[in-house]
Amino acid sequence: MQTPNHKVEPARLYSDPNTRELLRRMLAESIALEPTVGADGRVHYTLAEDVLGAEADVKNWIAEMVHEDILRKQVSKEFVMCPVHTRADPIVMVECLKCKSKLSVKRSLVEHTYCGYIGDDSRFDKGGSLQCPNCGRPIRASNELRVSGVWYECQNCLSKTSSPRLVFVCKEGNHEFTVADLALVNVDSYTVNERVLAELRNTLLLDPQLAAMLVELGYDVESPAQVQGQSGSKHSLDIFAKRDGKTIALQVAVDTKPVEPSAVISFFAKTFDIKPNKAVLVTIPAASEEAKRLETGYGVALVEDFDGSGVVRKVKELLKEA
């Protein structure tokens, strides 16, 4: 999937089953596409890969969704990466400034607020309980001790420092690099653009509700569906249902204004080839007067609903009447 140089019809994008499923999950679970580091040390968008598969397909899909203003990106995280292998999972180690040993212990300088004694935190440990080594008073509350500083003690040469050298070890090749060498990479997260939220909620969250209703009525349901017509061509539908040799083709059309005749004509072109027993076009918020005039002649049943909340009930009543 290559990033287009021009805007495309959103309906074409939504007709792709993988696109519909991924956007549906983002909406239903109210989540963004967040970057995470996988076992291979690379940055992944796990949710997208679960649906789309290959990492390259995910990158192309995200690029197209951003280009079409369906997804919006925002800087999410900065990852520390190996400058050679671009892995984002280095092992961080503390190195002694003097002998280069990587065996250090973190120590805290603690003050006993009762008597004013200041010493290494290890000196307050008396067999599992806390006691001041100066006055011998047991420590019973956290506010009796105050941390005055932190340092790192090398277990090889016993030298101490408050600012040790940080060394990163790449898991690929086991080579080291420092703060000066590392690559600091900004990685974006992606959310559904508010501009298309209403449309997507109706088309992607409404379809499963309609499909569930049809299953309750005893239909075998495919949603989204790819149905082969008599011409041999395959057509994308929101829902295709079968029961007792009868078939239903159902499509949802959403717009900010009454749905135009083009939606009826497009749906008719599919159903003319598929020949379902019932063709239902849901229009949100309504169908234009021009679209309504095509209803009978094109053999398409229109179901209008202002916000989508009554669609399932209306379609169910339509099918019972039929």
N, C-alpha and C positions, 0 to 999 in steps of 0.2 A: 504494500500500500504506500504509494508515493505521496508526499505532501503536494496538494494541488496549488496552482498559481492563481486560482480564482475561486470564488465562493461557489458551492454546489447546493443543490436542493437538499435541505435537511432530511426530508422524507427518504431520500436515497440512502443516506447514512443510516437512518434508523431501521431501514429494511434489512440491514445486515444482522443476523441472529446474534453474533458475538457482541456487536456494538450494543444492541438492545439489552442483552443479559448483563453486560458490565455496567452500563449506566443504570439499569434497574437495581442492581445490587448496591451501587453507590447511593442511590436515592433511598431505597428501602432500609438500609442500615445506617444512613446519615453519616457516611464516611468519605474521606478524601483518598486519593491515590497518594500514599505516603512512601517515600523511599526507605528501604531497609537493607541491611547488609546480610547477604546469604552465606551459606557454608563455604562457597567458593571465594568469599572475600569481595565479591562484586556487589554493586548497588542494584537492587531489584525493586520493581513494583509488583509485589507478590499477588495482590488481588487481580491485577491486569493479566499477569502471566497464568494464573489459574484459569482464566477464561480464554485468553488469546493464544497462549502457548509460548512460542519463541520470543526471546528478548527483543530481537530485531522487529518483530511484528508489533510488540508493545510500543517501541519507540516511534515507529511510523504511525501507529494509531493515535498516540498522544499528540504527535505533531499535527495530524489532520484535525483532531478534535479542537485543539487550540486555534488552529487557522480558521476553523468554522465558528469560533466563538461559543462552542458548546462547553468546553472546559476553560477554566482560568488558572493560570499558574501563579504561584507565590513561592518565594525562597523559603525552604523548609529547614534545612540543616546544612551545616558545614562538616564535611567528612575529611578526616586526616587520611591521606593516601600515600602509599609507597610511590616515590617518583619514578621507579623503574617499571613496576608491575601493575600500578593503579589499583592495588588492593586496598580496601578500606577497613581492614581488620588487623592492624599491626599490634604486636605485643609491646606494651610500654614498660620499660625497665628504668630503675634508678641506678646511675653509675657514680661511683666515688670519684671526686675530682682529683684525688691524690694518686691512688693506685689503680684506678679504672675497674675495680671490682664491682660486680653487680649484686653483691650480697650486703644489703643494708637493712637496718631496723629503724622504724619511725619512732621517735621518742617525743614525749611532751614534757614541758617544764611546768610543774604544778605548784601552786601556792596554797598552803593551808591557811584559810582566812581567820582561824581562831588564834594561832600563835605567830603567823607571818612567815613560817618556814617555806622555802622554795627549793624544790629538788626534782629529780627525775621521777616520772610517774611510777616506774618500776619499784622505787624505794617505799612506796605506800602499800605495796602488796604484802600482806602477812598471811601466807597460807590460804589464800582465797578470800580473805576479808581485808578491808581497808583500815589502815592505822597510820597516824602520823609518826614518822621515824624520829621526830624531834621531841614532841611533848608526850607521845604515847597515847594520845586521845583517839578512840575509835571514830571512824568517819561513817556517819549514819545518813547523811543527806547530801545530795549533789551540790547544794549551794555552799557546802563547807570547803569545797575545793574550787580553784579558779585556774584555768589554763593560761599561763603567761607567755608561752612560746612553743614552737615545734622545731625539731631538728632531726636530721638523719644521721645515724651512726653506722659507719662501715664495719662490717663484721670481720674484715680481713686486716685492716690497719688501724681500726678504732678511731679514725679521724671523724670529726663532726662538721656538719654544714647545714644551714637552713635553706640553701638553694642548690640542691644536687643537680647534676646534669641528667636530662631525660634522653634516653636512647630508645628508638623504635626498631623492632625486629620484624621484618617482613616474613610471613609464613611461606612465601614462595621463594625458595633459595636461601632462606634463613640469613639474609644479609641485613646489616644495620644501616640506619640513617638517623639524622638528628633533626631538631626543630628547624635548623637552617635549610635542610634539604627537602623536607616533606612537601607534598602538594596539598594545599587546602582548597577543597572543591565545594562550591555551592551546588546543592542539588534541590530541584524544585519539587513541591507537592502540587496536586491538582484537585480543584473542586469544580462542581457543576456550576456553570454560569447562571446567576439569578435570572438573567433574561429568558432562559429557556426552561426554568424550573417548572412553571405551571404546565407547559406543553408536555414535558417529559413525565411529570407525575401522572398525567392522564393517560398517555400512551403506554407507559412502561409499568405503571402500578395498576392501572385499570384493567389491562389485558389479563393478568393473572386472576383477577376477581371474576372476569367474564368466563375465563377458562374453567375456573372452579365451579361456577354455576352450571356450565354445560356438562361437566363431569357428574354433578349431582343429578342432572336430568338423564343420565345414562349414555352420554355421548363419549366416543373416543376422540380426544382432543389433541391437536398439535398446535403449539404456540411458542414462538413464532413459527410459521409454516412455510415450507417450500413445496408447492404443488405443481405437478406436471399437467399441462393442458393437453387437449386433443392435438394441438399442432406439434407437440413434442417439447415446447418451451416450458421452462419452470417459472412460476410466479410466486412472489413473496406476499404473504398475507399475515395479518396479525393473529388470526385464529382460523383454523379449518377443523370442522367437527363432523363425525360420522355416527350414524345410528340407524340400524335396520335398513341399510341400503340407501338412506337419505343423507345428504351432505349440506353443510352450512359453511359459507364463506363470510368472514366478518373482518371489517377494517375500521380503525378509529382515525378520524380526521380532526385535528385541533388547530385552531387559529385564534387570533386576537379579535377577529370580526367574523360574521357569518361565513361559513365555508362556501367557496365558489364552485361553479359547475365543473371546473377542471378535476376536482376530487372525485365527483361522480363519474365523469368520463374515464378517468384513469382506472377506477375500481371496476367499471363496466368492461373495460378492455381485458382485464384479467378474468372476470367471471364469464365473459363470453367464450373464452377458450377453455375454462375449467368446467363450466356447466354445473354449478351447484344447484341443489333444489331450492336453497334460500340464500340470497345475497343481502347482507345487512351492513349498512354504512352508518357508523355512529358519528355525529357531527357535534363538536363542542366549540363555541357556545350555542350554535344554531346552524341551520342551512339557509343560504340566501334564497330569495324567491326564484332566481334563475335556476339554482340547483334543484329546488323542489319541483319545478316544472319538468325536469328530466326523470324524476323518480319512476313514474309509471312506464314511460316509454322504454326506459333502460332496464326495467325489471329489478330495480334496486330499492330495498326498503330502507328509508331514512329514519334514524332514531336521534332526535335532538335532545340535548341536555345542556343547561347553562354552565355548570361547573363539574360535571362528571359524576356527581354524588348519586344521581338517580338512574344511571345508565344500566346497571345490572338488573334492577327491577323492571325497567322498561323493555329491555331485550327479552327477559324471561316472559313477560306478559305477551310480547309480540309472537314468540315461539309457541306459547300455549294457544293463542288465537289461531295460529296457522295449523 
